[in-house]
């Protein structure tokens, strides 16, 4: 069994491995089957953070499509292809009622059919969201500024900062992956 992940991020690869442990018994019956996870450095199509659910969904889907094409060029394939994306879902983007949610999305395909999963969301405070939304400042720069002001040394990214390390980006991706894989491991409900 080969699972190809459209990312070389250790967090995203670890999320795929962790999610797999949750549902693999429902998906495969051969417990002795060799399992391999492969991370491929597939970058998103946009340098800026996603700002809507369609952007998040398209980015995770595009990672899988790019991954499938890359593996075809390499004359190889996988049993599953995984695309992950985090970003904002900006609600009421114009005006004082704007709310930005940090969300994590997954798209999983077996090469023929694919499904999306969502890892929940959390409100992002305006002092973090606004510089990224209004001025296009990179998240890493905003988080560095925010962290240094508050002496936060979290290695769990924005999820960790907002939840005091109760949740991490990896946790959010695990949930998204469990949801995206559901039509594969729970055929009875999705047929």
C-alpha positions in Angstrom: 0.0 0.0 0.0 1.4 3.3 -1.1 0.1 6.7 0.1 1.5 9.7 -1.7 1.3 13.1 0.0 1.5 16.3 -2.0 3.8 17.8 0.6 7.2 17.3 2.1 6.2 18.9 5.4 6.9 16.6 8.3 3.7 17.8 10.0 1.5 16.8 7.0 3.2 13.5 6.6 2.8 12.7 10.3 -0.9 13.7 10.0 -1.4 11.2 7.2 0.3 8.4 9.2 -1.7 9.3 12.3 -5.0 9.4 10.5 -4.2 6.1 8.7 -3.9 4.3 12.1 -7.4 5.4 13.0 -9.2 3.8 10.0 -6.8 1.5 8.3 -8.4 -1.7 9.8 -11.6 -0.7 8.0 -9.8 -0.1 4.7 -7.4 -3.0 4.4 -7.8 -6.5 5.5 -4.2 -7.6 5.0 -2.5 -6.6 8.2 0.9 -7.8 6.8 0.7 -5.6 3.8 3.7 -3.2 3.5 2.7 0.4 4.0 4.7 3.3 2.6 4.1 7.0 2.9 5.8 9.2 0.4 6.0 13.0 0.7 6.4 15.0 -2.5 7.3 18.7 -2.5 4.2 19.9 -4.3 3.7 23.6 -3.7 0.4 25.4 -4.0 -0.6 27.3 -7.0 -0.7 30.6 -5.1 1.9 32.1 -2.9 -0.7 33.8 -0.7 -2.8 32.1 1.9 -6.2 30.9 0.8 -9.0 33.2 1.8 -12.2 31.1 1.2 -13.5 27.6 1.4 -13.4 27.3 -2.5 -9.8 28.4 -2.4 -8.9 25.8 0.3 -10.7 23.1 -1.6 -9.2 24.0 -4.9 -5.7 24.1 -3.4 -5.9 20.7 -1.9 -7.4 19.3 -5.1 -4.7 20.9 -7.2 -2.0 19.3 -5.0 -3.5 15.9 -5.7 -3.9 16.5 -9.5 -0.3 17.8 -9.7 0.9 14.8 -7.6 -0.9 12.3 -9.9 0.7 13.9 -13.0 4.2 13.9 -11.4 4.0 10.2 -10.5 2.8 9.4 -14.0 5.8 11.2 -15.4 8.0 9.1 -13.0 6.1 5.9 -14.2 4.9 5.1 -10.8 1.6 5.3 -8.9 0.1 5.2 -5.4 -3.0 3.6 -3.9 -4.0 7.0 -2.5 -3.0 10.6 -3.3 -3.4 13.2 -0.5 -3.5 17.0 -0.8 -3.7 19.2 2.3 -4.2 22.9 2.6 -4.7 25.3 5.5 -5.8 28.9 5.2 -8.6 31.3 6.0 -12.3 31.1 5.4 -13.1 34.9 5.5 -16.7 35.6 6.2 -18.2 39.1 5.4 -14.9 40.1 4.0 -15.8 43.8 3.5 -16.4 45.8 6.6 -16.3 45.7 10.4 -18.0 42.3 10.7 -15.3 40.4 9.0 -14.4 37.1 10.6 -11.6 34.9 9.5 -11.5 31.3 10.5 -8.4 29.2 10.3 -9.3 25.9 8.5 -7.6 22.8 7.3 -8.8 20.9 4.3 -7.8 17.5 2.7 -8.5 16.0 -0.6 -7.9 12.2 -1.1 -8.1 10.3 -4.3 -7.5 6.7 -5.4 -6.7 8.0 -8.9 -10.3 7.5 -10.0 -12.5 9.2 -7.5 -11.7 11.7 -4.7 -13.3 13.2 -1.7 -12.8 16.3 0.5 -12.6 16.5 4.3 -12.5 19.5 6.6 -10.6 19.7 9.9 -12.7 22.2 11.7 -12.1 25.9 12.2 -11.1 28.5 14.7 -11.6 32.3 14.7 -8.4 34.2 14.0 -8.0 37.4 15.9 -8.0 40.6 13.7 -4.4 41.5 14.9 -3.2 38.3 13.2 -5.7 38.0 10.3 -5.8 41.6 9.1 -2.2 42.0 8.1 -2.4 38.9 6.0 -5.8 39.7 4.5 -5.4 43.4 3.9 -1.7 43.7 3.1 -0.8 40.2 2.0 1.9 39.8 4.6 3.2 36.2 4.9 1.8 34.2 7.8 5.3 33.3 9.0 6.2 37.0 9.4 2.9 37.9 11.2 3.3 34.9 13.5 6.9 35.8 14.3 5.8 39.3 15.3 2.9 38.0 17.3 5.0 35.3 19.0 7.8 37.7 19.9 5.4 40.1 21.5 3.9 37.4 23.7 6.9 35.1 24.1 5.2 32.2 22.5 7.5 29.4 21.5 5.0 27.0 20.0 6.1 24.8 17.2 2.5 24.1 16.4 1.9 27.0 14.1 -1.2 29.2 14.2 -3.4 26.3 15.5 -1.0 26.0 18.5 -0.9 29.7 19.2 -4.7 30.1 19.1 -5.4 27.0 21.3 -2.4 27.3 23.7 -1.0 24.1 22.0 -4.1 22.0 22.7 -4.5 21.7 19.0 -1.9 21.7 16.3 -1.9 21.9 12.5 -1.2 18.2 12.6 -4.4 17.6 14.7 -6.5 19.6 12.3 -5.1 17.7 9.3 -5.7 14.3 11.0 -9.4 15.2 11.4 -9.6 16.5 7.8 -8.0 13.2 6.5 -10.3 11.0 8.5 -13.2 12.8 7.0 -11.8 12.7 3.4 -10.9 9.0 3.6 -14.4 8.1 5.0 -16.0 7.3 1.6 -13.1 4.8 1.1 -13.2 3.0 4.5 -17.0 3.3 5.0 -18.3 2.1 1.6 -21.6 1.1 3.1 -22.5 4.7 4.1 -21.3 6.3 0.9 -22.7 3.9 -1.7 
